[in-house]
């Protein structure tokens, strides 16, 4: 578009063309997908009674070593860092999607020198402030922003669930290390007792009070006990390495853990209502993914409709650099642009079908999660 004032007849022509295109366009209705129902039972009963769920379950162990290890895992675990990075990415992408609602303003500056080989070359320079703004007539930009926000919400739920899962895995691995150490100690004690029994049997055999069969049997028991000790020692090393991996350490099996179990807290109360499932971060994340899938589907449908944009600029152009700021060399313009895809090889239609398929996937995943958690 050449710098200058856009005449009203041009605007009317553009609007007329837009009306003709819009007359032949209709929004494709969304598919009638099955809705997810998670109604709890009318009556909830349990022979074990009911109770309240309380937070801070790790503190109920009242164990400083466990809390220290969980804090280290939260600070150093690589998988949790990946979840945090994905949360940052999703939040940034949500801000990017929302920024499409705001007009884009930029500065355009340039200079050029042109001519032929027989005449004097001419220099031109210009600077202008340009503005472009797409009118969100069909809600495409709004749907994209809503999808970005929903994906950020899902990423936040995934991160919270990853933290909770990491804490539970660390506590379980810590208990498994203690159990493995106690099993190894028990196997060592059994081996020591059998060694003492072998000494007694040999003394009795020299005195004629035991037979060679007794010696053979105790030797067999000693071999079995030695194998059991090796198995428990290997299991302890594997348990320590698993805990070190959760802590973000190199799995060298060098972590020192005490060999006494903590005082177990009271068991979780039975008879809790199914509405408690709504508090699970992973289920909330799945619900947010469903919302994101629906918004993405709306965005894909709106992308097939015409795009209407307002563009404008104001600046100065001159053949002399020192004259760029003079009022006589200033210009401005404003325009209305309309773009309707006609032939794209089916790309936009494929985007709609992909969005619909992902929408169904999100719904089925959410329904499956609800059913699995309600029976857990």
N, C-alpha and C positions, 0 to 999 in steps of 0.2 A: 504494500500500500504506500503510495507516495505521500510525503508530508503535506498536510493541508486539512481543511475543514471538510468533514463528510457531509454531503448534502442530504436534506431530509428525504428526497426521493430515493436515495440509495438505501436508507434505513427502511423505508416502506417496502422497497423491493425485497430486501432480505427477510423482513417479517412475512411478506406474502409467500415467499418461497418456503419459509419455515412452516407456515400454516398448511401449505399443500403437502409437505412431507409428513407433518403430524397427523393429517387426516388419514393417511394410509398406515399409521403405526398404532399398534395396540399393545398394551402390556400383557405379556404372557402370564396367565395365572400360575401361582405356585402349585406344585403337585400336592395332592391330598395325601400327605404322609401320615402314618399312624402316630398318634400321640402317646406319650409315656405316662402311665398312671401308676402312682406309688402310694395308693391309699392304705393307711394302716388299718389293722382290724378294729372293729367296733369295740371289742372288749379284749383286754390284755390280762392274762392270768398266769401265775406261776406258783408252784408249790413252795418255791424257795423264798417267796416274798419279793419285795422291791426295795430299791434304794436310790441314792443320788450318785451321779458320776462326778467325781472331783478331779480337778486338774493337778499338775505337778506330781505325777505318779512316781517319778524318779526320787523325789524328796522323801517319799514314804519308806524307801529303803534305809534312809538315814546313814548313808555310807559315803564318806568323803572320797574314797578311791574311785568308786563308780562315777560320781559326779565329775571328778577331775578327768577321767577318761572320756566321758561323753562330751565335756567341753572341748577337749582336744580334738575329738572326732569332728565336731561341728566346725571347728576352726581350720582343720587341715584336710578333711576328706575331699578327695578329688571329684567324686561324683556329685557331692553337694555343691562344690564350686561350679561344676557344669550347670547344675540347676539354677544357681544364682546368676550365671552369665546368660542363660536363656531367659530368665526373668528380666534382666536389663535389656536384652534384645527386644523382648515383647513390649516392654514399656516404651522403649524408644520408637518402635514401629507404630505403636498406638499414637504417640505424639505426632509422628510423621503423617499418619492418616488424617488426624484432626487438622493438621496444618493446611490440608487441601481446601478447607473451607475459607481460608483467608486469601485475599488477593495477593498476587505475587508482584513485587515492585523491584525494579532493577535499574541500573544505570548502563546506558549503551554509549560508548565513546569509540571513535575511530577516525582514521585519516587515510587518504589514498592519493596517489599521484598517477595520472594516466595521460596518454597522448600517443600520436603516431610518430613514425620516423621522419616525417617531413614538416611537422609543426611543433610549436612550443608545448611542452607538457604543462598540465594544469593540476593544481593541488586542491583537494577538498577535505574538510574536516568537520566533524559534527559531534555533539554530545547531547543526550536526551535522557529523560526520566520516563521509563516505560512501565505500564501497569497492565496486567492480564488477570482476568477473574472469570472462572467458569461458573455459570448460574446452575445451581443444583436443582433443576426443575423436576427431575424424576427421582431424586433421593439417592443417586449413585454414590456421591461423596459422603452423604450422611450414613449410608449403609456400610461403606468402607470404614468410616471412623468407628461405628458401633462394633464392627467385626474386630477391629484392632483393639478396642477396649475390652471386648470379651476375651480375646486371646491373651491379653495381659492379665486379666482376672484369672484365667485358667493357669497361666504360668505361675502366678502368685500362689494359687492353691497347690500346684505341683511342688513348689519350693517348700511350702510349709509341711506338706506331707512327706517330702524327702527328709526334712529335718526330724520329724517325728519317727519315721522309719529308721533313720540312722541311729537315733537314740535307742530305739528298741533293739536294733541289731547289735549295737555296741554292748548293751546290757546283757543280751543273750550270749554274745561271744565271751564276755567277761565271766559269766557263770559257767560256760563250757570250759574255759581255761581252769577255773577252780575245780570243777568236777574232774577234769583230766588229771590234774595234779593229785587229787585225792585218790583217784583210781591207780595212779602210778605208785603212790605211797602204799596203798593197800597191797598192790602186787609185790612191792619190795618186801613188805612185812611177811607176806605169805612165803616168799622165796627164802627169807632169813629163817623162818620157822622150819621150813622143810630141810634147810641145811643143818639146823640143830638136830632135827630128828634123824637125819642121815648119820650124824656123828654118834648119836645114841645107839642106832641100829648096828653100826660097826663095832661099838664097844660090846654090845650084847652078843654079836656074832663071834667075837674073840672069846667070850666067856661060854659060848655054846648055847646061848639062850635065843638065838635068832638064826634063820636059815639064809641061804643064798638068794632064795626067792624074795625075802623081805628086803634085802639089799637092792635087788633088781627093781622092785616096785617103787622104793623110795627114790631110786635114781631116775626112773621114768617120770615120777611126779616132779622132781627137780627140773627136768627138761621142759615139761609143760609150763611150770611156773616161770622159768626163764624166758620162754617164748611170750608168755602173757606180759611179763615185764617189758619186753621190747615193744610189744604192741601198744601198751599204755604210754610208754615214753614217746613213741612216734605220734600217737594221738595227741599228746600234750604239745609237741612241737607244732603240729598242724593247727591246733587251736590257738596257740600263741601267734602264729603267722597270720591267721585269719583276723585276729584282733588287731594286729599291727597294721594290716592293710586298711581296716576301717579307720584307724587313726591317722592314715596318711604316711605311715612310716615304711621303711624298707623291711620286708618280711624276713628278718634275720633270726627270729625266735629268741630274742634277747630281752624281751619285756618281762620285768619281774612283777608277779602278781601273787598276793597272799593266797594261802590254801584253806581259808576258813570262809564258809558261806555266810552271807548276811542274814539278818533276821527278816524273814519274808513278811510283807505287809498283808493286810486282810484281803481275802479274795474279792474279785469284782462282784457286786451284787447282781443277782439274777432277776429276771422279770422286768427288764428295762424296756420302755416303749420304743417302737420302731422309728419314732420321730428323731431319735438321737442320731440316726444315720445322716440326717441333714447337716450335722455339725462336722462330719468328716471332710477334711480339705480335699481329698482325692475325689469325692463325690461332687463337691462344689466345683472342682476343676472340670469334671466331665460335663456338668450342667452348663458351665460357661462355654465349653467347646460346642455344645449344641446351639447356644445362642450365636456364637461366632459363625457356625455353619449356615444358619438361616440368614444372617446378615450378608454373608459372602454370596449366597444364592441370589438375594435381592440385588446386590451390587452387579453381579454378572448379567442379570436380566436388564437392568437399567443401562448397561454398557451398550446394548443393541439399539438404544433409542438415540435421537439426535442430541448432540452436545452444543449448547449455546454459550458463547463466551463474549465478554466485553474486553476490548483492548483499547489502550490509549497511550499517548506519549506527548511529552512537551520538552522542547529543547531548542538548540540553536545549531545552524549549519552555515558554513562560510568557506570561501576559498582562501581566506587568510586566517591564520590561527589567532591573531590579535583581535579579530572582529567577532569571535564566537560569542562574547558576552554582550554585544550590542543589541538593542531591542529590535532593530530592523531585520536582523537575521534570525529571530526567534520564530518558532512554529509550534502548533499543537494539533492533535487530531484524536478522535474517538471513533470507534467502530464496533459493529455487532457482527459476530461470526457464527455461522451455523454449519455443523458438520454431521452428516448422516452416512454411516457405513452402508454401502450397497453390495459390493462384492469383496469378500474377505477370505474366500476359500473355506468357509464354515468355522473359522476360528472362534468367533464370538458365541456361536451356537454350541460349540464344543466346550467353551468355558462354562456355559450354563449347565450342560449335562454333567461336567466334572463337579461343579458346585452342588448339584442335586445329589450325586452319588456320595460325596463327602458328608452331605447333610444326613443321608440315610445311615451312613457309617457312624456318625456321632450319636444319632438317636439309638441305634442298636447297642453301641458301647455303653451308653448311659443306662439303658434298660437292663443290660447284662450285669453291670456293676451293682445296680440296685438289687437285683434278684440274688446275686452272690452274697452281698453284704447282709441282706435280710435273713439269710439262712445260715450265716456264719455263727 
